[in-house]
Each structure stands twice: as structure tokens, then as C-alpha cells.
Amino acid sequence: ELKTLVHFMASNLIGSPDQIEVTAEQRAAMVQINLRVPESEMGKVIGREGRIARAMRTMVTIASARHNLHARLEIDG
């Protein structure tokens, strides 16, 4: 469910959602989510001074808390 949320947010930011790769790895109550986007689209995902990336991480944290999990979002280009 968290993977779907991250993919949805990223696909609305960049033009081609088929270039987005989202992986999730769960260890006990911790979920590591990796978002990979093309290098040319990194600016759109990170935003000015990292505001969009911070907002995405906040959304993931809130969504994971509803399932009694702790999630961490990493963004790679």
C-alpha cells in the first residue's frame, strides 16, 4: 500500500510514470521504500529546497503510522 502511494505521488510529478521504479523492503516494523526516477526528473521530485521530497516523506510517515509501522523513503536518480 505504501509502494502504491509513493508511485502515485511520483507519477503526478513527472511526465512518464513508466520510468518510475518503487521498491519496498520490510524488516519487522520498519519499511524501507526506495524511489528511483530518471536523473533529469530529480528536480521535480525534490522540489525547491527539498520541499516536495519532505512532503512525500511526511505523507509516507503518516500512512505507515496508520499500520503501526515506521517507514523511510529514499529518493535516487
C-alpha positions in Angstrom: 0.0 0.0 0.0 2.9 2.4 0.8 4.5 1.5 -2.5 1.4 2.4 -4.4 1.2 5.7 -2.5 4.8 6.6 -3.4 4.3 5.6 -7.1 1.1 7.7 -7.2 2.8 10.8 -5.8 5.8 10.5 -8.1 3.8 9.8 -11.2 1.9 13.0 -10.7 5.1 15.0 -10.5 6.9 13.7 -13.6 5.6 13.2 -17.1 6.3 9.5 -17.7 5.2 7.2 -14.9 6.7 4.1 -16.7 10.2 5.4 -15.8 9.4 5.3 -12.0 10.7 2.4 -10.0 9.5 1.8 -6.4 10.8 -1.0 -4.2 9.9 -1.8 -0.6 11.7 -4.0 1.8 10.1 -4.8 5.2 12.1 -5.7 8.3 9.9 -6.2 11.4 8.1 -2.9 11.9 10.4 -1.0 9.6 9.7 -0.5 5.9 12.4 0.9 3.6 10.9 2.4 0.4 13.2 3.3 -2.5 12.0 5.6 -5.2 14.1 5.7 -8.4 13.4 8.3 -11.1 15.4 9.5 -14.1 18.2 11.9 -13.3 16.6 14.6 -15.5 13.4 14.5 -13.4 15.1 14.6 -10.0 14.4 18.4 -9.6 10.7 17.9 -10.0 10.6 15.2 -7.3 12.9 17.0 -4.8 11.5 20.5 -5.3 12.8 23.8 -4.2 15.0 23.3 -1.1 13.7 19.8 -0.8 10.1 20.8 0.0 8.4 18.2 -2.2 10.6 15.4 -1.0 10.0 16.4 2.6 6.2 16.5 2.0 6.4 13.0 0.4 8.4 11.7 3.3 5.8 13.2 5.7 2.9 11.5 3.8 4.7 8.1 3.9 5.4 8.5 7.6 1.7 9.3 8.3 0.4 6.4 6.1 2.8 3.9 7.8 1.8 5.1 11.3 -1.7 4.1 10.5 -0.5 0.5 10.1 1.8 0.6 13.1 4.9 0.7 11.0 7.9 3.0 10.6 8.7 3.8 7.0 11.6 5.5 5.4 11.7 6.9 1.9 14.9 7.2 -0.1 14.9 9.0 -3.5 17.5 8.1 -6.1 18.2 9.3 -9.6 
